Amino acid sequence: MRKLYYRTFAKVALPVYLGGTLIHISRLIFDFPITKMPVQVDWFVVLFAGYAGMGFLVFVKEIFFKSKWDRLAYALLVFHLLGSVLFHMYILIANDRTIIGIFPYWYSYIAVAYFAALGYYVLGLNKRFYHAAKL
């Protein structure tokens, strides 16, 4: 089971970052109220980002870091994934979407940038994990 988890957790992070990038781009184009997002988005974040974030946390000692910047990016990735899980879990438990209104429209410009950057970073991590598993 541990081997399956190791082979899948980083892959599960990819749809989280692709989806987040697309949601924020859509928000910028269509200017929909973020508080009107369907509850399925919250469930998706809790399940997928939770699975991926815990994997990044559990397997941190098995990861070869190229530099201090790589470590920093990894830490930001884990913080973002697990922080998002807590945020969306709160929305589900409280059954209250108003808290998501703290993110103004302009925030989506920033979110597109960091979702895309972290998604690109996760893509690179997946390649590194794949090559490490081949050795």
Biotite code that builds the C-alpha atoms (Angstrom):
import biotite.structure as struc

atoms = struc.array([
    struc.Atom([0.000, 0.000, 0.000], chain_id="A", res_id=1, res_name="MET", atom_name="CA", element="C"),
    struc.Atom([2.867, 2.378, 0.841], chain_id="A", res_id=2, res_name="ARG", atom_name="CA", element="C"),
    struc.Atom([4.396, 1.772, -2.586], chain_id="A", res_id=3, res_name="LYS", atom_name="CA", element="C"),
    struc.Atom([1.097, 2.587, -4.315], chain_id="A", res_id=4, res_name="LEU", atom_name="CA", element="C"),
    struc.Atom([0.760, 5.767, -2.282], chain_id="A", res_id=5, res_name="TYR", atom_name="CA", element="C"),
    struc.Atom([4.329, 6.807, -3.156], chain_id="A", res_id=6, res_name="TYR", atom_name="CA", element="C"),
    struc.Atom([3.664, 6.241, -6.862], chain_id="A", res_id=7, res_name="ARG", atom_name="CA", element="C"),
    struc.Atom([0.393, 8.191, -6.889], chain_id="A", res_id=8, res_name="THR", atom_name="CA", element="C"),
    struc.Atom([0.404, 11.107, -4.432], chain_id="A", res_id=9, res_name="PHE", atom_name="CA", element="C"),
    struc.Atom([2.349, 13.533, -6.642], chain_id="A", res_id=10, res_name="ALA", atom_name="CA", element="C"),
    struc.Atom([0.225, 12.625, -9.669], chain_id="A", res_id=11, res_name="LYS", atom_name="CA", element="C"),
    struc.Atom([-2.930, 13.466, -7.713], chain_id="A", res_id=12, res_name="VAL", atom_name="CA", element="C"),
    struc.Atom([-1.599, 16.994, -7.120], chain_id="A", res_id=13, res_name="ALA", atom_name="CA", element="C"),
    struc.Atom([-1.595, 17.712, -10.874], chain_id="A", res_id=14, res_name="LEU", atom_name="CA", element="C"),
    struc.Atom([-5.398, 17.969, -11.309], chain_id="A", res_id=15, res_name="PRO", atom_name="CA", element="C"),
    struc.Atom([-5.548, 20.151, -8.188], chain_id="A", res_id=16, res_name="VAL", atom_name="CA", element="C"),
    struc.Atom([-3.239, 22.726, -9.753], chain_id="A", res_id=17, res_name="TYR", atom_name="CA", element="C"),
    struc.Atom([-4.684, 22.420, -13.238], chain_id="A", res_id=18, res_name="LEU", atom_name="CA", element="C"),
    struc.Atom([-8.199, 22.829, -11.847], chain_id="A", res_id=19, res_name="GLY", atom_name="CA", element="C"),
    struc.Atom([-7.219, 25.763, -9.635], chain_id="A", res_id=20, res_name="GLY", atom_name="CA", element="C"),
    struc.Atom([-5.547, 27.515, -12.546], chain_id="A", res_id=21, res_name="THR", atom_name="CA", element="C"),
    struc.Atom([-8.606, 27.012, -14.753], chain_id="A", res_id=22, res_name="LEU", atom_name="CA", element="C"),
    struc.Atom([-11.048, 28.158, -12.051], chain_id="A", res_id=23, res_name="ILE", atom_name="CA", element="C"),
    struc.Atom([-9.136, 31.377, -11.476], chain_id="A", res_id=24, res_name="HIS", atom_name="CA", element="C"),
    struc.Atom([-8.772, 32.040, -15.215], chain_id="A", res_id=25, res_name="ILE", atom_name="CA", element="C"),
    struc.Atom([-12.519, 31.456, -15.586], chain_id="A", res_id=26, res_name="SER", atom_name="CA", element="C"),
    struc.Atom([-13.194, 33.833, -12.733], chain_id="A", res_id=27, res_name="ARG", atom_name="CA", element="C"),
    struc.Atom([-11.116, 36.507, -14.464], chain_id="A", res_id=28, res_name="LEU", atom_name="CA", element="C"),
    struc.Atom([-12.884, 35.997, -17.787], chain_id="A", res_id=29, res_name="ILE", atom_name="CA", element="C"),
    struc.Atom([-16.473, 35.527, -16.612], chain_id="A", res_id=30, res_name="PHE", atom_name="CA", element="C"),
    struc.Atom([-16.323, 37.453, -13.308], chain_id="A", res_id=31, res_name="ASP", atom_name="CA", element="C"),
    struc.Atom([-18.517, 34.932, -11.476], chain_id="A", res_id=32, res_name="PHE", atom_name="CA", element="C"),
    struc.Atom([-18.917, 35.332, -7.714], chain_id="A", res_id=33, res_name="PRO", atom_name="CA", element="C"),
    struc.Atom([-16.461, 32.998, -6.043], chain_id="A", res_id=34, res_name="ILE", atom_name="CA", element="C"),
    struc.Atom([-18.992, 32.300, -3.296], chain_id="A", res_id=35, res_name="THR", atom_name="CA", element="C"),
    struc.Atom([-21.199, 30.623, -5.932], chain_id="A", res_id=36, res_name="LYS", atom_name="CA", element="C"),
    struc.Atom([-18.740, 27.828, -6.713], chain_id="A", res_id=37, res_name="MET", atom_name="CA", element="C"),
    struc.Atom([-20.353, 24.400, -6.396], chain_id="A", res_id=38, res_name="PRO", atom_name="CA", element="C"),
    struc.Atom([-19.735, 22.374, -3.238], chain_id="A", res_id=39, res_name="VAL", atom_name="CA", element="C"),
    struc.Atom([-18.074, 19.697, -5.387], chain_id="A", res_id=40, res_name="GLN", atom_name="CA", element="C"),
    struc.Atom([-15.055, 22.000, -5.702], chain_id="A", res_id=41, res_name="VAL", atom_name="CA", element="C"),
    struc.Atom([-14.614, 21.925, -1.931], chain_id="A", res_id=42, res_name="ASP", atom_name="CA", element="C"),
    struc.Atom([-14.873, 18.141, -1.857], chain_id="A", res_id=43, res_name="TRP", atom_name="CA", element="C"),
    struc.Atom([-12.396, 17.857, -4.732], chain_id="A", res_id=44, res_name="PHE", atom_name="CA", element="C"),
    struc.Atom([-9.870, 20.047, -2.909], chain_id="A", res_id=45, res_name="VAL", atom_name="CA", element="C"),
    struc.Atom([-10.293, 18.225, 0.405], chain_id="A", res_id=46, res_name="VAL", atom_name="CA", element="C"),
    struc.Atom([-9.911, 14.772, -1.146], chain_id="A", res_id=47, res_name="LEU", atom_name="CA", element="C"),
    struc.Atom([-7.299, 15.338, -3.846], chain_id="A", res_id=48, res_name="PHE", atom_name="CA", element="C"),
    struc.Atom([-5.197, 18.042, -2.194], chain_id="A", res_id=49, res_name="ALA", atom_name="CA", element="C"),
    struc.Atom([-5.428, 16.159, 1.101], chain_id="A", res_id=50, res_name="GLY", atom_name="CA", element="C"),
    struc.Atom([-4.188, 12.940, -0.484], chain_id="A", res_id=51, res_name="TYR", atom_name="CA", element="C"),
    struc.Atom([-1.377, 14.724, -2.300], chain_id="A", res_id=52, res_name="ALA", atom_name="CA", element="C"),
    struc.Atom([-0.416, 17.033, 0.572], chain_id="A", res_id=53, res_name="GLY", atom_name="CA", element="C"),
    struc.Atom([-0.155, 14.203, 3.069], chain_id="A", res_id=54, res_name="MET", atom_name="CA", element="C"),
    struc.Atom([1.990, 12.268, 0.602], chain_id="A", res_id=55, res_name="GLY", atom_name="CA", element="C"),
    struc.Atom([4.350, 15.212, 0.193], chain_id="A", res_id=56, res_name="PHE", atom_name="CA", element="C"),
    struc.Atom([4.553, 15.425, 3.980], chain_id="A", res_id=57, res_name="LEU", atom_name="CA", element="C"),
    struc.Atom([4.987, 11.686, 4.639], chain_id="A", res_id=58, res_name="VAL", atom_name="CA", element="C"),
    struc.Atom([7.646, 11.128, 1.970], chain_id="A", res_id=59, res_name="PHE", atom_name="CA", element="C"),
    struc.Atom([9.686, 14.302, 2.480], chain_id="A", res_id=60, res_name="VAL", atom_name="CA", element="C"),
    struc.Atom([12.694, 12.310, 3.784], chain_id="A", res_id=61, res_name="LYS", atom_name="CA", element="C"),
    struc.Atom([12.768, 10.233, 0.607], chain_id="A", res_id=62, res_name="GLU", atom_name="CA", element="C"),
    struc.Atom([13.063, 13.233, -1.682], chain_id="A", res_id=63, res_name="ILE", atom_name="CA", element="C"),
    struc.Atom([16.345, 14.459, -3.068], chain_id="A", res_id=64, res_name="PHE", atom_name="CA", element="C"),
    struc.Atom([16.366, 18.244, -3.124], chain_id="A", res_id=65, res_name="PHE", atom_name="CA", element="C"),
    struc.Atom([18.507, 19.959, -5.750], chain_id="A", res_id=66, res_name="LYS", atom_name="CA", element="C"),
    struc.Atom([18.946, 23.228, -3.848], chain_id="A", res_id=67, res_name="SER", atom_name="CA", element="C"),
    struc.Atom([17.612, 25.450, -1.090], chain_id="A", res_id=68, res_name="LYS", atom_name="CA", element="C"),
    struc.Atom([15.159, 26.933, -3.619], chain_id="A", res_id=69, res_name="TRP", atom_name="CA", element="C"),
    struc.Atom([13.871, 23.445, -4.308], chain_id="A", res_id=70, res_name="ASP", atom_name="CA", element="C"),
    struc.Atom([13.294, 22.936, -0.573], chain_id="A", res_id=71, res_name="ARG", atom_name="CA", element="C"),
    struc.Atom([11.527, 26.286, -0.342], chain_id="A", res_id=72, res_name="LEU", atom_name="CA", element="C"),
    struc.Atom([9.261, 25.484, -3.303], chain_id="A", res_id=73, res_name="ALA", atom_name="CA", element="C"),
    struc.Atom([8.479, 22.093, -1.769], chain_id="A", res_id=74, res_name="TYR", atom_name="CA", element="C"),
    struc.Atom([7.610, 23.690, 1.580], chain_id="A", res_id=75, res_name="ALA", atom_name="CA", element="C"),
    struc.Atom([5.333, 26.223, -0.164], chain_id="A", res_id=76, res_name="LEU", atom_name="CA", element="C"),
    struc.Atom([3.683, 23.373, -2.057], chain_id="A", res_id=77, res_name="LEU", atom_name="CA", element="C"),
    struc.Atom([2.944, 21.415, 1.123], chain_id="A", res_id=78, res_name="VAL", atom_name="CA", element="C"),
    struc.Atom([1.766, 24.551, 2.933], chain_id="A", res_id=79, res_name="PHE", atom_name="CA", element="C"),
    struc.Atom([-0.539, 25.495, 0.051], chain_id="A", res_id=80, res_name="HIS", atom_name="CA", element="C"),
    struc.Atom([-2.016, 22.022, -0.392], chain_id="A", res_id=81, res_name="LEU", atom_name="CA", element="C"),
    struc.Atom([-2.692, 21.359, 3.281], chain_id="A", res_id=82, res_name="LEU", atom_name="CA", element="C"),
    struc.Atom([-3.765, 24.947, 3.959], chain_id="A", res_id=83, res_name="GLY", atom_name="CA", element="C"),
    struc.Atom([-6.270, 24.671, 1.124], chain_id="A", res_id=84, res_name="SER", atom_name="CA", element="C"),
    struc.Atom([-7.558, 21.427, 2.584], chain_id="A", res_id=85, res_name="VAL", atom_name="CA", element="C"),
    struc.Atom([-8.156, 23.062, 5.969], chain_id="A", res_id=86, res_name="LEU", atom_name="CA", element="C"),
    struc.Atom([-9.833, 26.068, 4.351], chain_id="A", res_id=87, res_name="PHE", atom_name="CA", element="C"),
    struc.Atom([-12.186, 23.993, 2.190], chain_id="A", res_id=88, res_name="HIS", atom_name="CA", element="C"),
    struc.Atom([-12.835, 21.548, 5.015], chain_id="A", res_id=89, res_name="MET", atom_name="CA", element="C"),
    struc.Atom([-13.992, 24.475, 7.133], chain_id="A", res_id=90, res_name="TYR", atom_name="CA", element="C"),
    struc.Atom([-16.396, 25.498, 4.359], chain_id="A", res_id=91, res_name="ILE", atom_name="CA", element="C"),
    struc.Atom([-17.828, 21.976, 4.250], chain_id="A", res_id=92, res_name="LEU", atom_name="CA", element="C"),
    struc.Atom([-18.124, 21.539, 8.016], chain_id="A", res_id=93, res_name="ILE", atom_name="CA", element="C"),
    struc.Atom([-19.563, 25.012, 8.657], chain_id="A", res_id=94, res_name="ALA", atom_name="CA", element="C"),
    struc.Atom([-21.717, 24.785, 5.527], chain_id="A", res_id=95, res_name="ASN", atom_name="CA", element="C"),
    struc.Atom([-20.880, 28.439, 4.993], chain_id="A", res_id=96, res_name="ASP", atom_name="CA", element="C"),
    struc.Atom([-19.293, 29.743, 1.799], chain_id="A", res_id=97, res_name="ARG", atom_name="CA", element="C"),
    struc.Atom([-19.067, 33.378, 2.889], chain_id="A", res_id=98, res_name="THR", atom_name="CA", element="C"),
    struc.Atom([-15.480, 32.938, 4.143], chain_id="A", res_id=99, res_name="ILE", atom_name="CA", element="C"),
    struc.Atom([-14.323, 32.377, 0.569], chain_id="A", res_id=100, res_name="ILE", atom_name="CA", element="C"),
    struc.Atom([-15.445, 35.949, -0.123], chain_id="A", res_id=101, res_name="GLY", atom_name="CA", element="C"),
    struc.Atom([-12.245, 37.176, 1.589], chain_id="A", res_id=102, res_name="ILE", atom_name="CA", element="C"),
    struc.Atom([-10.547, 36.662, -1.777], chain_id="A", res_id=103, res_name="PHE", atom_name="CA", element="C"),
    struc.Atom([-11.276, 39.699, -3.957], chain_id="A", res_id=104, res_name="PRO", atom_name="CA", element="C"),
    struc.Atom([-11.494, 39.551, -7.739], chain_id="A", res_id=105, res_name="TYR", atom_name="CA", element="C"),
    struc.Atom([-7.906, 40.808, -8.232], chain_id="A", res_id=106, res_name="TRP", atom_name="CA", element="C"),
    struc.Atom([-6.616, 37.907, -6.117], chain_id="A", res_id=107, res_name="TYR", atom_name="CA", element="C"),
    struc.Atom([-7.327, 35.581, -9.041], chain_id="A", res_id=108, res_name="SER", atom_name="CA", element="C"),
    struc.Atom([-4.502, 37.254, -11.009], chain_id="A", res_id=109, res_name="TYR", atom_name="CA", element="C"),
    struc.Atom([-2.082, 36.231, -8.266], chain_id="A", res_id=110, res_name="ILE", atom_name="CA", element="C"),
    struc.Atom([-3.716, 32.818, -7.881], chain_id="A", res_id=111, res_name="ALA", atom_name="CA", element="C"),
    struc.Atom([-3.336, 32.005, -11.583], chain_id="A", res_id=112, res_name="VAL", atom_name="CA", element="C"),
    struc.Atom([0.383, 32.727, -11.310], chain_id="A", res_id=113, res_name="ALA", atom_name="CA", element="C"),
    struc.Atom([1.065, 30.626, -8.238], chain_id="A", res_id=114, res_name="TYR", atom_name="CA", element="C"),
    struc.Atom([-1.277, 27.784, -9.237], chain_id="A", res_id=115, res_name="PHE", atom_name="CA", element="C"),
    struc.Atom([0.489, 27.553, -12.587], chain_id="A", res_id=116, res_name="ALA", atom_name="CA", element="C"),
    struc.Atom([3.942, 27.811, -10.966], chain_id="A", res_id=117, res_name="ALA", atom_name="CA", element="C"),
    struc.Atom([3.197, 25.160, -8.337], chain_id="A", res_id=118, res_name="LEU", atom_name="CA", element="C"),
    struc.Atom([1.600, 22.961, -11.006], chain_id="A", res_id=119, res_name="GLY", atom_name="CA", element="C"),
    struc.Atom([4.750, 23.249, -13.093], chain_id="A", res_id=120, res_name="TYR", atom_name="CA", element="C"),
    struc.Atom([6.829, 22.409, -10.028], chain_id="A", res_id=121, res_name="TYR", atom_name="CA", element="C"),
    struc.Atom([4.653, 19.345, -9.311], chain_id="A", res_id=122, res_name="VAL", atom_name="CA", element="C"),
    struc.Atom([5.090, 18.241, -12.925], chain_id="A", res_id=123, res_name="LEU", atom_name="CA", element="C"),
    struc.Atom([8.863, 18.375, -12.416], chain_id="A", res_id=124, res_name="GLY", atom_name="CA", element="C"),
    struc.Atom([8.565, 16.437, -9.157], chain_id="A", res_id=125, res_name="LEU", atom_name="CA", element="C"),
    struc.Atom([6.568, 13.752, -10.950], chain_id="A", res_id=126, res_name="ASN", atom_name="CA", element="C"),
    struc.Atom([9.326, 13.423, -13.535], chain_id="A", res_id=127, res_name="LYS", atom_name="CA", element="C"),
    struc.Atom([11.961, 13.156, -10.783], chain_id="A", res_id=128, res_name="ARG", atom_name="CA", element="C"),
    struc.Atom([9.936, 10.515, -8.927], chain_id="A", res_id=129, res_name="PHE", atom_name="CA", element="C"),
    struc.Atom([9.433, 8.563, -12.133], chain_id="A", res_id=130, res_name="TYR", atom_name="CA", element="C"),
    struc.Atom([13.150, 8.572, -12.948], chain_id="A", res_id=131, res_name="HIS", atom_name="CA", element="C"),
    struc.Atom([14.083, 7.698, -9.359], chain_id="A", res_id=132, res_name="ALA", atom_name="CA", element="C"),
    struc.Atom([11.703, 4.728, -9.429], chain_id="A", res_id=133, res_name="ALA", atom_name="CA", element="C"),
    struc.Atom([13.316, 3.472, -12.659], chain_id="A", res_id=134, res_name="LYS", atom_name="CA", element="C"),
    struc.Atom([16.770, 3.276, -11.016], chain_id="A", res_id=135, res_name="LEU", atom_name="CA", element="C"),
])
